[in-house]
Amino acid sequence: MKEENEEYLEAVQNNDLVEIADALGDMMYILCGTIIEHGLQDKIEAVFDEIQRSNMSKLGEDGKPIYREDGKVMKGPNYFKPDFSKLL
């Protein structure tokens, strides 16, 4: 994945959509193979959904992201870590 990520970053710097697509496709191919290798193909959607729920819990009470001065999204008051134990 490191090599593909480096290819992706170079393609972005060069604004080369063909190479961006190639790098992202390679990343997906490797990721899908890794998911299968670990036997998670029937659970990965639930894992992703749990990550999404956790990420959305970072929002503030007003439903908007809370940003640090450097632009990083902070964890809101209702934040919870993803719980994969119930999924696996």
Backbone as CSV, one residue per row, in Angstrom:
resi,resn,N_x,N_y,N_z,CA_x,CA_y,CA_z,C_x,C_y,C_z
1,MET,0.820,-1.186,0.000,0.000,0.000,0.000,0.872,1.261,0.000
2,LYS,2.045,1.161,0.605,2.914,2.336,0.650,3.270,2.798,-0.764
3,GLU,3.644,1.853,-1.606,4.024,2.200,-2.979,2.847,2.832,-3.726
4,GLU,1.663,2.247,-3.570,0.484,2.775,-4.258,0.110,4.149,-3.717
5,ASN,0.268,4.344,-2.410,-0.022,5.652,-1.822,0.939,6.705,-2.357
6,GLU,2.205,6.342,-2.501,3.187,7.276,-3.063,2.852,7.605,-4.514
7,GLU,2.417,6.582,-5.269,1.995,6.822,-6.659,0.792,7.761,-6.699
8,TYR,-0.137,7.544,-5.782,-1.322,8.399,-5.709,-0.929,9.850,-5.412
9,LEU,-0.081,10.049,-4.414,0.322,11.409,-4.038,1.034,12.116,-5.187
10,GLU,1.883,11.385,-5.905,2.569,11.966,-7.064,1.558,12.340,-8.148
11,ALA,0.589,11.464,-8.383,-0.429,11.737,-9.403,-1.261,12.960,-9.036
12,VAL,-1.564,13.114,-7.755,-2.324,14.291,-7.303,-1.499,15.552,-7.526
13,GLN,-0.223,15.497,-7.167,0.649,16.659,-7.373,0.721,17.039,-8.844
14,ASN,0.662,16.036,-9.718,0.731,16.281,-11.161,-0.643,16.508,-11.788
15,ASN,-1.673,16.455,-10.953,-3.049,16.621,-11.436,-3.343,15.670,-12.599
16,ASP,-2.890,14.419,-12.451,-3.006,13.401,-13.498,-4.116,12.423,-13.123
17,LEU,-5.313,12.668,-13.635,-6.478,11.876,-13.263,-6.338,10.408,-13.658
18,VAL,-5.681,10.137,-14.767,-5.476,8.743,-15.186,-4.634,8.004,-14.150
19,GLU,-3.546,8.608,-13.711,-2.679,7.967,-12.720,-3.335,7.931,-11.344
20,ILE,-4.159,8.926,-11.028,-4.921,8.899,-9.773,-5.835,7.680,-9.776
21,ALA,-6.577,7.493,-10.872,-7.484,6.348,-10.988,-6.712,5.037,-10.890
22,ASP,-5.557,4.962,-11.541,-4.736,3.755,-11.502,-4.294,3.452,-10.077
23,ALA,-3.799,4.456,-9.376,-3.321,4.255,-8.004,-4.469,3.857,-7.080
24,LEU,-5.613,4.525,-7.205,-6.758,4.190,-6.359,-7.269,2.783,-6.661
25,GLY,-7.287,2.415,-7.931,-7.688,1.055,-8.300,-6.753,0.012,-7.717
26,ASP,-5.447,0.283,-7.783,-4.470,-0.630,-7.187,-4.686,-0.750,-5.680
27,MET,-4.944,0.378,-5.019,-5.178,0.360,-3.574,-6.407,-0.484,-3.234
28,MET,-7.476,-0.303,-4.011,-8.691,-1.082,-3.780,-8.434,-2.569,-3.976
29,TYR,-7.671,-2.898,-4.987,-7.366,-4.303,-5.281,-6.629,-4.941,-4.106
30,ILE,-5.618,-4.244,-3.611,-4.841,-4.749,-2.474,-5.714,-4.830,-1.231
31,LEU,-6.497,-3.788,-0.984,-7.362,-3.760,0.192,-8.386,-4.895,0.157
32,CYS,-9.015,-5.102,-0.991,-10.003,-6.182,-1.114,-9.356,-7.540,-0.881
33,GLY,-8.182,-7.741,-1.438,-7.471,-8.998,-1.213,-7.118,-9.201,0.248
34,THR,-6.742,-8.132,0.924,-6.392,-8.206,2.341,-7.628,-8.514,3.182
35,ILE,-8.747,-7.911,2.834,-10.011,-8.190,3.532,-10.348,-9.674,3.417
36,ILE,-10.226,-10.213,2.207,-10.514,-11.631,1.979,-9.517,-12.508,2.731
37,GLU,-8.248,-12.122,2.699,-7.203,-12.889,3.387,-7.525,-13.064,4.872
38,HIS,-8.141,-12.061,5.474,-8.480,-12.112,6.901,-9.899,-12.626,7.150
39,GLY,-10.585,-13.038,6.090,-11.920,-13.598,6.239,-12.981,-12.591,6.635
40,LEU,-12.763,-11.328,6.302,-13.690,-10.273,6.715,-14.662,-9.850,5.625
41,GLN,-14.675,-10.556,4.498,-15.496,-10.122,3.369,-16.982,-10.022,3.715
42,ASP,-17.472,-10.823,4.655,-18.881,-10.762,5.026,-19.150,-9.788,6.168
43,LYS,-18.094,-9.185,6.697,-18.248,-8.296,7.849,-17.753,-6.882,7.594
44,ILE,-17.045,-6.664,6.488,-16.389,-5.374,6.273,-17.389,-4.233,6.136
45,GLU,-18.570,-4.498,5.592,-19.573,-3.438,5.483,-20.032,-2.994,6.872
46,ALA,-20.231,-3.939,7.777,-20.611,-3.593,9.147,-19.475,-2.857,9.852
47,VAL,-18.232,-3.254,9.587,-17.071,-2.555,10.155,-17.049,-1.110,9.669
48,PHE,-17.246,-0.920,8.373,-17.270,0.433,7.808,-18.403,1.250,8.420
49,ASP,-19.576,0.648,8.554,-20.719,1.355,9.145,-20.424,1.787,10.575
50,GLU,-19.735,0.944,11.339,-19.391,1.290,12.716,-18.387,2.442,12.743
51,ILE,-17.443,2.445,11.820,-16.492,3.561,11.722,-17.240,4.844,11.377
52,GLN,-18.188,4.757,10.464,-18.985,5.928,10.085,-19.770,6.461,11.283
53,ARG,-20.402,5.563,12.050,-21.154,6.001,13.233,-20.229,6.712,14.218
54,SER,-19.046,6.151,14.429,-18.079,6.761,15.333,-17.646,8.129,14.819
55,ASN,-17.341,8.214,13.531,-16.918,9.498,12.962,-18.007,10.553,13.099
56,MET,-19.257,10.166,12.895,-20.361,11.120,13.018,-20.575,11.541,14.468
57,SER,-20.127,10.712,15.417,-20.261,11.081,16.830,-19.264,12.169,17.217
58,LYS,-18.344,12.494,16.329,-17.383,13.570,16.588,-18.012,14.945,16.438
59,LEU,-19.196,15.016,15.827,-19.839,16.306,15.580,-20.236,16.970,16.891
60,GLY,-20.312,18.284,16.850,-20.751,19.044,18.010,-22.254,18.931,18.193
61,GLU,-22.762,19.547,19.244,-24.196,19.514,19.540,-25.027,20.094,18.399
62,ASP,-24.427,21.004,17.625,-25.146,21.631,16.506,-25.088,20.792,15.230
63,GLY,-24.459,19.606,15.311,-24.372,18.725,14.151,-23.264,19.086,13.184
64,LYS,-22.409,20.010,13.582,-21.314,20.450,12.716,-19.976,20.023,13.307
65,PRO,-18.969,19.842,12.445,-17.640,19.481,12.950,-17.069,20.574,13.844
66,ILE,-16.278,20.146,14.804,-15.548,21.060,15.680,-14.099,21.021,15.208
67,TYR,-13.571,22.171,14.809,-12.223,22.219,14.239,-11.224,22.816,15.213
68,ARG,-10.032,22.247,15.211,-8.888,22.821,15.897,-8.337,23.938,15.032
69,GLU,-7.434,24.739,15.574,-6.843,25.852,14.818,-6.168,25.392,13.533
70,ASP,-5.585,24.185,13.552,-4.878,23.680,12.371,-5.804,22.969,11.386
71,GLY,-7.113,22.972,11.658,-8.086,22.391,10.741,-8.465,20.953,11.040
72,LYS,-7.794,20.325,12.001,-8.135,18.941,12.356,-9.499,18.921,13.035
73,VAL,-10.305,17.905,12.699,-11.612,17.752,13.338,-11.407,17.167,14.732
74,MET,-12.005,17.820,15.714,-11.918,17.379,17.106,-13.054,16.408,17.418
75,LYS,-12.929,15.693,18.501,-13.987,14.797,18.949,-15.023,15.613,19.723
76,GLY,-16.291,15.463,19.348,-17.373,16.171,20.010,-17.732,15.535,21.347
77,PRO,-18.693,16.127,22.050,-19.062,15.646,23.385,-19.719,14.265,23.383
78,ASN,-20.241,13.825,22.257,-20.916,12.525,22.177,-20.060,11.462,21.492
79,TYR,-18.764,11.738,21.349,-17.866,10.818,20.644,-17.798,9.459,21.334
80,PHE,-17.770,8.420,20.518,-17.495,7.075,21.016,-16.573,6.375,20.026
81,LYS,-15.700,5.523,20.557,-14.810,4.722,19.714,-15.630,3.639,19.026
82,PRO,-15.227,3.265,17.809,-15.924,2.154,17.163,-15.754,0.877,17.993
83,ASP,-16.824,0.108,18.096,-16.794,-1.144,18.851,-16.950,-2.301,17.869
84,PHE,-15.831,-2.908,17.521,-15.849,-3.999,16.559,-16.094,-5.353,17.216
85,SER,-15.996,-5.415,18.536,-16.125,-6.700,19.224,-17.481,-7.347,18.966
86,LYS,-18.510,-6.547,18.823,-19.849,-7.105,18.592,-20.029,-7.564,17.142
87,LEU,-19.115,-7.158,16.264,-19.230,-7.474,14.843,-18.426,-8.696,14.431
88,LEU,-17.388,-9.000,15.179,-16.443,-10.048,14.764,-16.648,-11.351,15.510
